[in-house]
Amino acid sequence: MIRRVTVPSLFPPPAYSHASVVEAGTRLAFLAGSVPLDARGELVGPGDPVRQAEQVIANLTEQLASVGSDLAHVVATDVYVVSGEPAVLSAVWSVVEASGLSTGPHSSTLIGVACLGYTGQLVEITATAVVPDGAPT
């Protein structure tokens, strides 16, 4: 259902694939950006991009479950981090890598940005996932 491609003529990516191919007719879920807010709408991990990334992954897991999918079926993500420092981006990527998203591995872009939508927000992840056959419609 998902074919993940690492291009032999390109530099091997760390824990992601260059491309993901999904067969036509497969159900896909396009998820809004997962943010580091708890169920009450309060920011988790103020000033701590790693803690915020953990909350974002937890929220992303809930979003996926609500449509009958999971981290293993994610084909693409964009990971936004408020930072221009490669070390901060790498620390957030370590959380993504440890989450199970890299099991695929999925195709991903890690992006340093100036700001995100909520005051104090440092991390956001958007995702596209396959919804496996048999999942509720």
Phi and psi in radians as a Rosetta constraint file:
Dihedral C 1 N 2 CA 2 C 2 CIRCULARHARMONIC -2.063 0.35
Dihedral N 2 CA 2 C 2 N 3 CIRCULARHARMONIC 2.185 0.35
Dihedral C 2 N 3 CA 3 C 3 CIRCULARHARMONIC -1.957 0.35
Dihedral N 3 CA 3 C 3 N 4 CIRCULARHARMONIC 2.087 0.35
Dihedral C 3 N 4 CA 4 C 4 CIRCULARHARMONIC -1.754 0.35
Dihedral N 4 CA 4 C 4 N 5 CIRCULARHARMONIC 2.345 0.35
Dihedral C 4 N 5 CA 5 C 5 CIRCULARHARMONIC -2.122 0.35
Dihedral N 5 CA 5 C 5 N 6 CIRCULARHARMONIC 2.222 0.35
Dihedral C 5 N 6 CA 6 C 6 CIRCULARHARMONIC -1.985 0.35
Dihedral N 6 CA 6 C 6 N 7 CIRCULARHARMONIC 2.095 0.35
Dihedral C 6 N 7 CA 7 C 7 CIRCULARHARMONIC -1.351 0.35
Dihedral N 7 CA 7 C 7 N 8 CIRCULARHARMONIC 2.059 0.35
Dihedral C 7 N 8 CA 8 C 8 CIRCULARHARMONIC -1.052 0.35
Dihedral N 8 CA 8 C 8 N 9 CIRCULARHARMONIC -0.496 0.35
Dihedral C 8 N 9 CA 9 C 9 CIRCULARHARMONIC -1.479 0.35
Dihedral N 9 CA 9 C 9 N 10 CIRCULARHARMONIC -0.056 0.35
Dihedral C 9 N 10 CA 10 C 10 CIRCULARHARMONIC -1.882 0.35
Dihedral N 10 CA 10 C 10 N 11 CIRCULARHARMONIC 2.825 0.35
Dihedral C 10 N 11 CA 11 C 11 CIRCULARHARMONIC -1.032 0.35
Dihedral N 11 CA 11 C 11 N 12 CIRCULARHARMONIC 2.294 0.35
Dihedral C 11 N 12 CA 12 C 12 CIRCULARHARMONIC -1.131 0.35
Dihedral N 12 CA 12 C 12 N 13 CIRCULARHARMONIC 2.185 0.35
Dihedral C 12 N 13 CA 13 C 13 CIRCULARHARMONIC -1.322 0.35
Dihedral N 13 CA 13 C 13 N 14 CIRCULARHARMONIC 2.538 0.35
Dihedral C 13 N 14 CA 14 C 14 CIRCULARHARMONIC -1.411 0.35
Dihedral N 14 CA 14 C 14 N 15 CIRCULARHARMONIC 1.868 0.35
Dihedral C 14 N 15 CA 15 C 15 CIRCULARHARMONIC 1.143 0.35
Dihedral N 15 CA 15 C 15 N 16 CIRCULARHARMONIC 0.465 0.35
Dihedral C 15 N 16 CA 16 C 16 CIRCULARHARMONIC -2.614 0.35
Dihedral N 16 CA 16 C 16 N 17 CIRCULARHARMONIC 2.908 0.35
Dihedral C 16 N 17 CA 17 C 17 CIRCULARHARMONIC -1.869 0.35
Dihedral N 17 CA 17 C 17 N 18 CIRCULARHARMONIC 2.755 0.35
Dihedral C 17 N 18 CA 18 C 18 CIRCULARHARMONIC -1.200 0.35
Dihedral N 18 CA 18 C 18 N 19 CIRCULARHARMONIC -0.584 0.35
Dihedral C 18 N 19 CA 19 C 19 CIRCULARHARMONIC -2.647 0.35
Dihedral N 19 CA 19 C 19 N 20 CIRCULARHARMONIC 2.712 0.35
Dihedral C 19 N 20 CA 20 C 20 CIRCULARHARMONIC -2.260 0.35
Dihedral N 20 CA 20 C 20 N 21 CIRCULARHARMONIC 2.296 0.35
Dihedral C 20 N 21 CA 21 C 21 CIRCULARHARMONIC -1.995 0.35
Dihedral N 21 CA 21 C 21 N 22 CIRCULARHARMONIC 2.248 0.35
Dihedral C 21 N 22 CA 22 C 22 CIRCULARHARMONIC -2.084 0.35
Dihedral N 22 CA 22 C 22 N 23 CIRCULARHARMONIC 2.288 0.35
Dihedral C 22 N 23 CA 23 C 23 CIRCULARHARMONIC -1.112 0.35
Dihedral N 23 CA 23 C 23 N 24 CIRCULARHARMONIC 2.444 0.35
Dihedral C 23 N 24 CA 24 C 24 CIRCULARHARMONIC -0.995 0.35
Dihedral N 24 CA 24 C 24 N 25 CIRCULARHARMONIC 2.519 0.35
Dihedral C 24 N 25 CA 25 C 25 CIRCULARHARMONIC 1.621 0.35
Dihedral N 25 CA 25 C 25 N 26 CIRCULARHARMONIC -0.126 0.35
Dihedral C 25 N 26 CA 26 C 26 CIRCULARHARMONIC -1.418 0.35
Dihedral N 26 CA 26 C 26 N 27 CIRCULARHARMONIC 2.444 0.35
Dihedral C 26 N 27 CA 27 C 27 CIRCULARHARMONIC -1.327 0.35
Dihedral N 27 CA 27 C 27 N 28 CIRCULARHARMONIC 2.328 0.35
Dihedral C 27 N 28 CA 28 C 28 CIRCULARHARMONIC -2.077 0.35
Dihedral N 28 CA 28 C 28 N 29 CIRCULARHARMONIC 2.600 0.35
Dihedral C 28 N 29 CA 29 C 29 CIRCULARHARMONIC -2.051 0.35
Dihedral N 29 CA 29 C 29 N 30 CIRCULARHARMONIC 2.252 0.35
Dihedral C 29 N 30 CA 30 C 30 CIRCULARHARMONIC -1.889 0.35
Dihedral N 30 CA 30 C 30 N 31 CIRCULARHARMONIC 1.896 0.35
Dihedral C 30 N 31 CA 31 C 31 CIRCULARHARMONIC -1.645 0.35
Dihedral N 31 CA 31 C 31 N 32 CIRCULARHARMONIC 2.440 0.35
Dihedral C 31 N 32 CA 32 C 32 CIRCULARHARMONIC -1.123 0.35
Dihedral N 32 CA 32 C 32 N 33 CIRCULARHARMONIC 2.830 0.35
Dihedral C 32 N 33 CA 33 C 33 CIRCULARHARMONIC -0.996 0.35
Dihedral N 33 CA 33 C 33 N 34 CIRCULARHARMONIC 2.252 0.35
Dihedral C 33 N 34 CA 34 C 34 CIRCULARHARMONIC -1.466 0.35
Dihedral N 34 CA 34 C 34 N 35 CIRCULARHARMONIC 2.305 0.35
Dihedral C 34 N 35 CA 35 C 35 CIRCULARHARMONIC -2.116 0.35
Dihedral N 35 CA 35 C 35 N 36 CIRCULARHARMONIC 2.856 0.35
Dihedral C 35 N 36 CA 36 C 36 CIRCULARHARMONIC -1.517 0.35
Dihedral N 36 CA 36 C 36 N 37 CIRCULARHARMONIC 0.860 0.35
Dihedral C 36 N 37 CA 37 C 37 CIRCULARHARMONIC -1.857 0.35
Dihedral N 37 CA 37 C 37 N 38 CIRCULARHARMONIC 2.523 0.35
Dihedral C 37 N 38 CA 38 C 38 CIRCULARHARMONIC -1.454 0.35
Dihedral N 38 CA 38 C 38 N 39 CIRCULARHARMONIC -3.114 0.35
Dihedral C 38 N 39 CA 39 C 39 CIRCULARHARMONIC -1.090 0.35
Dihedral N 39 CA 39 C 39 N 40 CIRCULARHARMONIC -0.357 0.35
Dihedral C 39 N 40 CA 40 C 40 CIRCULARHARMONIC -1.575 0.35
Dihedral N 40 CA 40 C 40 N 41 CIRCULARHARMONIC -0.050 0.35
Dihedral C 40 N 41 CA 41 C 41 CIRCULARHARMONIC 1.501 0.35
Dihedral N 41 CA 41 C 41 N 42 CIRCULARHARMONIC 0.255 0.35
Dihedral C 41 N 42 CA 42 C 42 CIRCULARHARMONIC -1.641 0.35
Dihedral N 42 CA 42 C 42 N 43 CIRCULARHARMONIC 2.458 0.35
Dihedral C 42 N 43 CA 43 C 43 CIRCULARHARMONIC -1.141 0.35
Dihedral N 43 CA 43 C 43 N 44 CIRCULARHARMONIC 2.259 0.35
Dihedral C 43 N 44 CA 44 C 44 CIRCULARHARMONIC -1.702 0.35
Dihedral N 44 CA 44 C 44 N 45 CIRCULARHARMONIC 2.319 0.35
Dihedral C 44 N 45 CA 45 C 45 CIRCULARHARMONIC 1.244 0.35
Dihedral N 45 CA 45 C 45 N 46 CIRCULARHARMONIC 0.849 0.35
Dihedral C 45 N 46 CA 46 C 46 CIRCULARHARMONIC -0.930 0.35
Dihedral N 46 CA 46 C 46 N 47 CIRCULARHARMONIC 2.253 0.35
Dihedral C 46 N 47 CA 47 C 47 CIRCULARHARMONIC 1.348 0.35
Dihedral N 47 CA 47 C 47 N 48 CIRCULARHARMONIC -0.005 0.35
Dihedral C 47 N 48 CA 48 C 48 CIRCULARHARMONIC -2.114 0.35
Dihedral N 48 CA 48 C 48 N 49 CIRCULARHARMONIC 1.675 0.35
Dihedral C 48 N 49 CA 49 C 49 CIRCULARHARMONIC -1.098 0.35
Dihedral N 49 CA 49 C 49 N 50 CIRCULARHARMONIC -0.544 0.35
Dihedral C 49 N 50 CA 50 C 50 CIRCULARHARMONIC -1.187 0.35
Dihedral N 50 CA 50 C 50 N 51 CIRCULARHARMONIC -0.822 0.35
Dihedral C 50 N 51 CA 51 C 51 CIRCULARHARMONIC -1.103 0.35
Dihedral N 51 CA 51 C 51 N 52 CIRCULARHARMONIC -0.697 0.35
Dihedral C 51 N 52 CA 52 C 52 CIRCULARHARMONIC -1.118 0.35
Dihedral N 52 CA 52 C 52 N 53 CIRCULARHARMONIC -0.698 0.35
Dihedral C 52 N 53 CA 53 C 53 CIRCULARHARMONIC -1.078 0.35
Dihedral N 53 CA 53 C 53 N 54 CIRCULARHARMONIC -0.681 0.35
Dihedral C 53 N 54 CA 54 C 54 CIRCULARHARMONIC -1.086 0.35
Dihedral N 54 CA 54 C 54 N 55 CIRCULARHARMONIC -0.734 0.35
Dihedral C 54 N 55 CA 55 C 55 CIRCULARHARMONIC -1.180 0.35
Dihedral N 55 CA 55 C 55 N 56 CIRCULARHARMONIC -0.693 0.35
Dihedral C 55 N 56 CA 56 C 56 CIRCULARHARMONIC -1.053 0.35
Dihedral N 56 CA 56 C 56 N 57 CIRCULARHARMONIC -0.774 0.35
Dihedral C 56 N 57 CA 57 C 57 CIRCULARHARMONIC -1.115 0.35
Dihedral N 57 CA 57 C 57 N 58 CIRCULARHARMONIC -0.727 0.35
Dihedral C 57 N 58 CA 58 C 58 CIRCULARHARMONIC -1.068 0.35
Dihedral N 58 CA 58 C 58 N 59 CIRCULARHARMONIC -0.763 0.35
Dihedral C 58 N 59 CA 59 C 59 CIRCULARHARMONIC -1.178 0.35
Dihedral N 59 CA 59 C 59 N 60 CIRCULARHARMONIC -0.687 0.35
Dihedral C 59 N 60 CA 60 C 60 CIRCULARHARMONIC -1.080 0.35
Dihedral N 60 CA 60 C 60 N 61 CIRCULARHARMONIC -0.701 0.35
Dihedral C 60 N 61 CA 61 C 61 CIRCULARHARMONIC -1.038 0.35
Dihedral N 61 CA 61 C 61 N 62 CIRCULARHARMONIC -0.731 0.35
Dihedral C 61 N 62 CA 62 C 62 CIRCULARHARMONIC -1.150 0.35
Dihedral N 62 CA 62 C 62 N 63 CIRCULARHARMONIC -0.750 0.35
Dihedral C 62 N 63 CA 63 C 63 CIRCULARHARMONIC -1.027 0.35
Dihedral N 63 CA 63 C 63 N 64 CIRCULARHARMONIC -0.804 0.35
Dihedral C 63 N 64 CA 64 C 64 CIRCULARHARMONIC -1.094 0.35
Dihedral N 64 CA 64 C 64 N 65 CIRCULARHARMONIC -0.782 0.35
Dihedral C 64 N 65 CA 65 C 65 CIRCULARHARMONIC -1.051 0.35
Dihedral N 65 CA 65 C 65 N 66 CIRCULARHARMONIC -0.612 0.35
Dihedral C 65 N 66 CA 66 C 66 CIRCULARHARMONIC -1.157 0.35
Dihedral N 66 CA 66 C 66 N 67 CIRCULARHARMONIC -0.347 0.35
Dihedral C 66 N 67 CA 67 C 67 CIRCULARHARMONIC -1.921 0.35
Dihedral N 67 CA 67 C 67 N 68 CIRCULARHARMONIC 0.161 0.35
Dihedral C 67 N 68 CA 68 C 68 CIRCULARHARMONIC 1.450 0.35
Dihedral N 68 CA 68 C 68 N 69 CIRCULARHARMONIC 0.453 0.35
Dihedral C 68 N 69 CA 69 C 69 CIRCULARHARMONIC -2.207 0.35
Dihedral N 69 CA 69 C 69 N 70 CIRCULARHARMONIC -3.023 0.35
Dihedral C 69 N 70 CA 70 C 70 CIRCULARHARMONIC -2.741 0.35
Dihedral N 70 CA 70 C 70 N 71 CIRCULARHARMONIC 3.093 0.35
Dihedral C 70 N 71 CA 71 C 71 CIRCULARHARMONIC -1.012 0.35
Dihedral N 71 CA 71 C 71 N 72 CIRCULARHARMONIC -0.616 0.35
Dihedral C 71 N 72 CA 72 C 72 CIRCULARHARMONIC -1.157 0.35
Dihedral N 72 CA 72 C 72 N 73 CIRCULARHARMONIC -0.344 0.35
Dihedral C 72 N 73 CA 73 C 73 CIRCULARHARMONIC -1.742 0.35
Dihedral N 73 CA 73 C 73 N 74 CIRCULARHARMONIC 0.116 0.35
Dihedral C 73 N 74 CA 74 C 74 CIRCULARHARMONIC -1.279 0.35
Dihedral N 74 CA 74 C 74 N 75 CIRCULARHARMONIC 2.275 0.35
Dihedral C 74 N 75 CA 75 C 75 CIRCULARHARMONIC -1.813 0.35
Dihedral N 75 CA 75 C 75 N 76 CIRCULARHARMONIC -0.405 0.35
Dihedral C 75 N 76 CA 76 C 76 CIRCULARHARMONIC -2.705 0.35
Dihedral N 76 CA 76 C 76 N 77 CIRCULARHARMONIC 2.506 0.35
Dihedral C 76 N 77 CA 77 C 77 CIRCULARHARMONIC -2.416 0.35
Dihedral N 77 CA 77 C 77 N 78 CIRCULARHARMONIC 2.716 0.35
Dihedral C 77 N 78 CA 78 C 78 CIRCULARHARMONIC -2.093 0.35
Dihedral N 78 CA 78 C 78 N 79 CIRCULARHARMONIC 2.177 0.35
Dihedral C 78 N 79 CA 79 C 79 CIRCULARHARMONIC -1.929 0.35
Dihedral N 79 CA 79 C 79 N 80 CIRCULARHARMONIC 1.973 0.35
Dihedral C 79 N 80 CA 80 C 80 CIRCULARHARMONIC -1.782 0.35
Dihedral N 80 CA 80 C 80 N 81 CIRCULARHARMONIC 2.295 0.35
Dihedral C 80 N 81 CA 81 C 81 CIRCULARHARMONIC -2.325 0.35
Dihedral N 81 CA 81 C 81 N 82 CIRCULARHARMONIC 2.248 0.35
Dihedral C 81 N 82 CA 82 C 82 CIRCULARHARMONIC -1.348 0.35
Dihedral N 82 CA 82 C 82 N 83 CIRCULARHARMONIC 1.606 0.35
Dihedral C 82 N 83 CA 83 C 83 CIRCULARHARMONIC -3.118 0.35
Dihedral N 83 CA 83 C 83 N 84 CIRCULARHARMONIC 2.633 0.35
Dihedral C 83 N 84 CA 84 C 84 CIRCULARHARMONIC -1.921 0.35
Dihedral N 84 CA 84 C 84 N 85 CIRCULARHARMONIC 0.137 0.35
Dihedral C 84 N 85 CA 85 C 85 CIRCULARHARMONIC -1.711 0.35
Dihedral N 85 CA 85 C 85 N 86 CIRCULARHARMONIC 2.090 0.35
Dihedral C 85 N 86 CA 86 C 86 CIRCULARHARMONIC -0.973 0.35
Dihedral N 86 CA 86 C 86 N 87 CIRCULARHARMONIC -0.564 0.35
Dihedral C 86 N 87 CA 87 C 87 CIRCULARHARMONIC -1.142 0.35
Dihedral N 87 CA 87 C 87 N 88 CIRCULARHARMONIC -0.651 0.35
Dihedral C 87 N 88 CA 88 C 88 CIRCULARHARMONIC -1.222 0.35
Dihedral N 88 CA 88 C 88 N 89 CIRCULARHARMONIC -0.773 0.35
Dihedral C 88 N 89 CA 89 C 89 CIRCULARHARMONIC -1.046 0.35
Dihedral N 89 CA 89 C 89 N 90 CIRCULARHARMONIC -0.737 0.35
Dihedral C 89 N 90 CA 90 C 90 CIRCULARHARMONIC -1.107 0.35
Dihedral N 90 CA 90 C 90 N 91 CIRCULARHARMONIC -0.679 0.35
Dihedral C 90 N 91 CA 91 C 91 CIRCULARHARMONIC -1.112 0.35
Dihedral N 91 CA 91 C 91 N 92 CIRCULARHARMONIC -0.717 0.35
Dihedral C 91 N 92 CA 92 C 92 CIRCULARHARMONIC -1.176 0.35
Dihedral N 92 CA 92 C 92 N 93 CIRCULARHARMONIC -0.730 0.35
Dihedral C 92 N 93 CA 93 C 93 CIRCULARHARMONIC -1.062 0.35
Dihedral N 93 CA 93 C 93 N 94 CIRCULARHARMONIC -0.605 0.35
Dihedral C 93 N 94 CA 94 C 94 CIRCULARHARMONIC -1.050 0.35
Dihedral N 94 CA 94 C 94 N 95 CIRCULARHARMONIC -0.652 0.35
Dihedral C 94 N 95 CA 95 C 95 CIRCULARHARMONIC -1.162 0.35
Dihedral N 95 CA 95 C 95 N 96 CIRCULARHARMONIC -0.778 0.35
Dihedral C 95 N 96 CA 96 C 96 CIRCULARHARMONIC -1.043 0.35
Dihedral N 96 CA 96 C 96 N 97 CIRCULARHARMONIC -0.819 0.35
Dihedral C 96 N 97 CA 97 C 97 CIRCULARHARMONIC -1.065 0.35
Dihedral N 97 CA 97 C 97 N 98 CIRCULARHARMONIC -0.705 0.35
Dihedral C 97 N 98 CA 98 C 98 CIRCULARHARMONIC -1.330 0.35
Dihedral N 98 CA 98 C 98 N 99 CIRCULARHARMONIC -0.245 0.35
Dihedral C 98 N 99 CA 99 C 99 CIRCULARHARMONIC -1.301 0.35
Dihedral N 99 CA 99 C 99 N 100 CIRCULARHARMONIC -0.390 0.35
Dihedral C 99 N 100 CA 100 C 100 CIRCULARHARMONIC 1.911 0.35
Dihedral N 100 CA 100 C 100 N 101 CIRCULARHARMONIC -0.227 0.35
Dihedral C 100 N 101 CA 101 C 101 CIRCULARHARMONIC -1.074 0.35
Dihedral N 101 CA 101 C 101 N 102 CIRCULARHARMONIC -0.592 0.35
Dihedral C 101 N 102 CA 102 C 102 CIRCULARHARMONIC -1.409 0.35
Dihedral N 102 CA 102 C 102 N 103 CIRCULARHARMONIC -0.027 0.35
Dihedral C 102 N 103 CA 103 C 103 CIRCULARHARMONIC -1.020 0.35
Dihedral N 103 CA 103 C 103 N 104 CIRCULARHARMONIC -0.645 0.35
Dihedral C 103 N 104 CA 104 C 104 CIRCULARHARMONIC -0.935 0.35
Dihedral N 104 CA 104 C 104 N 105 CIRCULARHARMONIC -1.005 0.35
Dihedral C 104 N 105 CA 105 C 105 CIRCULARHARMONIC -1.339 0.35
Dihedral N 105 CA 105 C 105 N 106 CIRCULARHARMONIC 2.649 0.35
Dihedral C 105 N 106 CA 106 C 106 CIRCULARHARMONIC -1.416 0.35
Dihedral N 106 CA 106 C 106 N 107 CIRCULARHARMONIC 2.934 0.35
Dihedral C 106 N 107 CA 107 C 107 CIRCULARHARMONIC -1.559 0.35
Dihedral N 107 CA 107 C 107 N 108 CIRCULARHARMONIC 2.359 0.35
Dihedral C 107 N 108 CA 108 C 108 CIRCULARHARMONIC -2.575 0.35
Dihedral N 108 CA 108 C 108 N 109 CIRCULARHARMONIC 2.693 0.35
Dihedral C 108 N 109 CA 109 C 109 CIRCULARHARMONIC -2.216 0.35
Dihedral N 109 CA 109 C 109 N 110 CIRCULARHARMONIC 2.266 0.35
Dihedral C 109 N 110 CA 110 C 110 CIRCULARHARMONIC -1.832 0.35
Dihedral N 110 CA 110 C 110 N 111 CIRCULARHARMONIC 2.131 0.35
Dihedral C 110 N 111 CA 111 C 111 CIRCULARHARMONIC -2.243 0.35
Dihedral N 111 CA 111 C 111 N 112 CIRCULARHARMONIC 2.197 0.35
Dihedral C 111 N 112 CA 112 C 112 CIRCULARHARMONIC -1.505 0.35
Dihedral N 112 CA 112 C 112 N 113 CIRCULARHARMONIC 2.261 0.35
Dihedral C 112 N 113 CA 113 C 113 CIRCULARHARMONIC -2.250 0.35
Dihedral N 113 CA 113 C 113 N 114 CIRCULARHARMONIC 2.899 0.35
Dihedral C 113 N 114 CA 114 C 114 CIRCULARHARMONIC -1.375 0.35
Dihedral N 114 CA 114 C 114 N 115 CIRCULARHARMONIC -0.658 0.35
Dihedral C 114 N 115 CA 115 C 115 CIRCULARHARMONIC -2.826 0.35
Dihedral N 115 CA 115 C 115 N 116 CIRCULARHARMONIC 2.863 0.35
Dihedral C 115 N 116 CA 116 C 116 CIRCULARHARMONIC -2.197 0.35
Dihedral N 116 CA 116 C 116 N 117 CIRCULARHARMONIC -3.126 0.35
Dihedral C 116 N 117 CA 117 C 117 CIRCULARHARMONIC -1.200 0.35
Dihedral N 117 CA 117 C 117 N 118 CIRCULARHARMONIC -0.521 0.35
Dihedral C 117 N 118 CA 118 C 118 CIRCULARHARMONIC -1.835 0.35
Dihedral N 118 CA 118 C 118 N 119 CIRCULARHARMONIC 2.506 0.35
Dihedral C 118 N 119 CA 119 C 119 CIRCULARHARMONIC -0.992 0.35
Dihedral N 119 CA 119 C 119 N 120 CIRCULARHARMONIC 2.198 0.35
Dihedral C 119 N 120 CA 120 C 120 CIRCULARHARMONIC 1.482 0.35
Dihedral N 120 CA 120 C 120 N 121 CIRCULARHARMONIC -0.088 0.35
Dihedral C 120 N 121 CA 121 C 121 CIRCULARHARMONIC -1.245 0.35
Dihedral N 121 CA 121 C 121 N 122 CIRCULARHARMONIC 2.292 0.35
Dihedral C 121 N 122 CA 122 C 122 CIRCULARHARMONIC -2.030 0.35
Dihedral N 122 CA 122 C 122 N 123 CIRCULARHARMONIC -0.263 0.35
Dihedral C 122 N 123 CA 123 C 123 CIRCULARHARMONIC -2.461 0.35
Dihedral N 123 CA 123 C 123 N 124 CIRCULARHARMONIC 2.484 0.35
Dihedral C 123 N 124 CA 124 C 124 CIRCULARHARMONIC -2.639 0.35
Dihedral N 124 CA 124 C 124 N 125 CIRCULARHARMONIC 2.504 0.35
Dihedral C 124 N 125 CA 125 C 125 CIRCULARHARMONIC -2.297 0.35
Dihedral N 125 CA 125 C 125 N 126 CIRCULARHARMONIC 2.209 0.35
Dihedral C 125 N 126 CA 126 C 126 CIRCULARHARMONIC -1.752 0.35
Dihedral N 126 CA 126 C 126 N 127 CIRCULARHARMONIC 2.682 0.35
Dihedral C 126 N 127 CA 127 C 127 CIRCULARHARMONIC -2.587 0.35
Dihedral N 127 CA 127 C 127 N 128 CIRCULARHARMONIC 2.648 0.35
Dihedral C 127 N 128 CA 128 C 128 CIRCULARHARMONIC -2.139 0.35
Dihedral N 128 CA 128 C 128 N 129 CIRCULARHARMONIC 2.319 0.35
Dihedral C 128 N 129 CA 129 C 129 CIRCULARHARMONIC -2.394 0.35
Dihedral N 129 CA 129 C 129 N 130 CIRCULARHARMONIC 2.655 0.35
Dihedral C 129 N 130 CA 130 C 130 CIRCULARHARMONIC -1.387 0.35
Dihedral N 130 CA 130 C 130 N 131 CIRCULARHARMONIC 2.425 0.35
Dihedral C 130 N 131 CA 131 C 131 CIRCULARHARMONIC -1.747 0.35
Dihedral N 131 CA 131 C 131 N 132 CIRCULARHARMONIC 1.945 0.35
Dihedral C 131 N 132 CA 132 C 132 CIRCULARHARMONIC -1.060 0.35
Dihedral N 132 CA 132 C 132 N 133 CIRCULARHARMONIC 2.637 0.35
Dihedral C 132 N 133 CA 133 C 133 CIRCULARHARMONIC -0.953 0.35
Dihedral N 133 CA 133 C 133 N 134 CIRCULARHARMONIC 2.472 0.35
Dihedral C 133 N 134 CA 134 C 134 CIRCULARHARMONIC 1.618 0.35
Dihedral N 134 CA 134 C 134 N 135 CIRCULARHARMONIC -0.209 0.35
Dihedral C 134 N 135 CA 135 C 135 CIRCULARHARMONIC -1.293 0.35
Dihedral N 135 CA 135 C 135 N 136 CIRCULARHARMONIC 2.605 0.35
Dihedral C 135 N 136 CA 136 C 136 CIRCULARHARMONIC -1.006 0.35
Dihedral N 136 CA 136 C 136 N 137 CIRCULARHARMONIC 2.564 0.35
